[in-house]
Amino acid sequence: MDFPLQALLKVAKLKKSTYYYHLQKWVKPDKYQAIKERIQTLFHYHKGRYGYRRICLALRNEGFFINHKTVQRLMQELGLKGTVRPKKYRSYKGTVGYVAENVIQRDFEATAPNQKWVTDVTEFKINGQKIYISAVLDLFNREIVGYEVSKSPNFELVQQSFKKAFTYTKLSKKSGLIVHSDQGWLYQIPRFKALLATHEIKQSMSRKGNCLDNAVIESFFGIMKSEFLYATTFKNYEAFKKALVDFIHYYNHERIKIKLNGKSPVEFRRVS
């Protein structure tokens, strides 16, 4: 049985103007539908690693003209939220050798590659087994130029990450490079100082217990842990190492950075 609209509105105690307002709103096409679909695609492609600001940059790179606040609202409507970064493990064990002065002084800017590198070692667990990663990052474009993995935090771990960095960047013997680290014991020992001397590299160290003095590499490890380590299940150590190769390639070649005007580290280096 059909009932007149007026009778239904009377029973529902709803004004006709209110009814037509909501009806029009309900049938009106969503002008953000295409953008929402692209946001979802980008979010899932990057495995939840992108928050609203990076999603906004990715959309702009594709030709969408959209405000970051609009992207934030649309992501909230879609229930999409980027990963949260965990806290970092500390490796300071006191003064055991040479402590360099803080040459960098939180000046994390560089005008060309191989002017300033930052480095650190981080620890995490896979199936109860402690794993250590040493990484070397170029401050010019935030690119990971060298890294190594080990089950032990020894000098060979650091040495291999730097040897890979020297090869990857084709670093000259007289580079004028500055390498900055915290005061971790691996960076205080004579063997590390000798390693830097092979390329006449100037050593710089953070002040004791001051994480902000090496904030860029710590930020990278935070990204790596939240977007990769804690978001992935690894069958074993070998599976982890293989996945890490893929993540570092993704980080350097695909993961855009706000600081780099929406470009990935490698893309930024190539166009600079």
HELIX and SHEET records of a PDB file:
HELIX    1   1 LEU A    5  ALA A   12  1                                   8    
HELIX    2   2 LYS A   16  VAL A   27  1                                  12    
HELIX    3   3 GLN A   33  TYR A   45  1                                  13    
HELIX    4   4 TYR A   52  ASN A   61  1                                  10    
HELIX    5   5 HIS A   68  LEU A   78  1                                  11    
HELIX    6   6 PHE A  155  THR A  169  1                                  15    
HELIX    7   7 TRP A  185  GLN A  188  1                                   4    
HELIX    8   8 PRO A  190  ALA A  197  1                                   8    
HELIX    9   9 CYS A  211  ASN A  214  5                                   4    
HELIX   10  10 ALA A  215  MET A  224  1                                  10    
HELIX   11  11 LYS A  225  LEU A  229  3                                   5    
HELIX   12  12 TYR A  237  HIS A  253  1                                  17    
HELIX   13  13 PRO A  265  VAL A  271  1                                   7    
SHEET    1   A 5 GLU A 143  SER A 150  0                                        
SHEET    2   A 5 GLN A 129  ASP A 138 -1                                        
SHEET    3   A 5 LYS A 116  ILE A 126 -1                                        
SHEET    4   A 5 ILE A 178  SER A 181  1                                        
SHEET    5   A 5 LYS A 202  MET A 205  1                                        
END                                                                             
